[in-house]
Amino acid sequence: EHLRSVYPDQVFVGTVPAIKPAAERTRSGLVSVLATPGTVKRQYTRDLISSYASKCHVRLVGSRNLAQLAETYMREGFVDEDAVRAEIEPCFIERDGRRTDIVVLACTHYPFLVNRMRKTAPWPVDWIDTSEAIARRALSLLPAQAHDAPMPADTDLAVFTSQNPDPHAVRLMRGFGLFTG
């Protein structure tokens, strides 16, 4: 909200922590929400937990470095897996013979690192990734002429908002199978 007030003419796309689907899917009742420190502190996040996950133990994990690690990965194509592990480790708890089985990715940047998270996690979990919803929202905000650009119907598109996208980011997006124009 701060950015929206400072830049009222700029459109921002964010994510709502997917706490309701996490609470519906968990078998252990142990859910972690991996988010930015700001999201963890917001009353809105706590209200979502109260409304949808009151029967679960929800651990809020505010990562100070994961968004930057994701940006580095998008720019340079590699990331320090030990640093990723250190950021996600607090998400994994054991209690009364049960383990965390769901981790909600509550930042638009985090899905870029989900494969590294899977690789470095202490045990397998269901990572709730809202990137498709984020992409649909971003696409809905594009000018109509962008929707009319000719391309095959089954093409996945990466859109850069800067005039000169970083070549490493373009290469990485193409590596994900995305059309970059």
Secondary structure, DSSP 8 states (H G I E B T S, - for coil): -HHHHH-TTS--------HHHHHHH-SSSEEEEEE-HHHHH-HHHHHHHHHH-TTSEEEEEE-SSHHHHHHHHHHHS---HHHHHHHHGGG--EETTEE--EEEE-STTGGGGHHHHHHHSSS--EEEE-HHHHHHHHHHHS-HHHHTS---TT--B----SSS--HHHHHHHHHTT-B--
